[in-house]
Amino acid sequence: MKTELNYINLSYQTNSQKEYSISLSYELFGKDLFTAPIILINHALTGNSNVSGEKGWWKQLVGEDQVVDTNKYTVLCFNIPGNGYDHFLIENYEDFTPSEIASIFLKGLEALHITNLYAIIGGSLGGGIAWEMLAKQPKLAEIFIPIACDYRTHDWLHAQCLVQKFLLNDKDEPLQKARIHAMLCYRTPESLNNRFQNKYNQEKQRLESEDWLVYHGNALNERFSLQAYKLMNHLLMNINTEEKALERIEARMHMISVDTDLFFPASEIRMCFEKLKKKKENVSYHEIQSIHGHDAFLMEYQQLNNIIKNIL
């Protein structure tokens, strides 16, 4: 299994006519390229290309004998340029949109001589970028599995990202504050209340729920740069796939939502499904039941595995 970072050097002109040299990094897992069906996985906001293996963020889903079986498939995962995992950062991050990241990923596939994919799987922001990719190349994949995401950023999510943007521009602990706010959107009141039940940490002189939030704020600050997080928040704020282009996508679509998701509400994803199924036959909808909200796609592995094993 190959797990090292690989690089593709690309020239890219943004829609605002600015030229960038992009070092697009990626990792491959499982079978060698062109010896097996290829599955592209697009990572979420704080994710990266390390999708499988000992430290893989989706190792319960991707690996040997897992539902995305690396004994059967070649799994490819790009880093969103500027996410900082490969030490590449973009100073003027607002020059980029998810549509442009999709174009860069498509250039990456072209550089690797990959003309079609067996499947594209994307969670949250990664799913939004996948929608944009397939809108640009409708014949690219046989199967599309967008998880806890939609083809566009709706008003509620845009508003939460706006709060994140304000917090990230604060001079005092911007990443910590933004992460604490984000955690309250990734989870639900029921999830926090059930877990902590107002327990008080005498040693730290604060509620255990507060301690948990502070921990997550500090943990992100240690592994993520402010510049990278600003970019990723900006991208999440600006998913905007052309609605008419969705009908042209040829892949079998399997939309997966979480019934308690506060970021990409199941009702919005179901609405997209209802619209598309009137015009396309190969569209399905699945729903994860969870008290944990958006993060359920990183927690409810049994449900997610049961859904995906019947798709691939």
Disulfide bonds with the S-S distance in Angstrom:
none
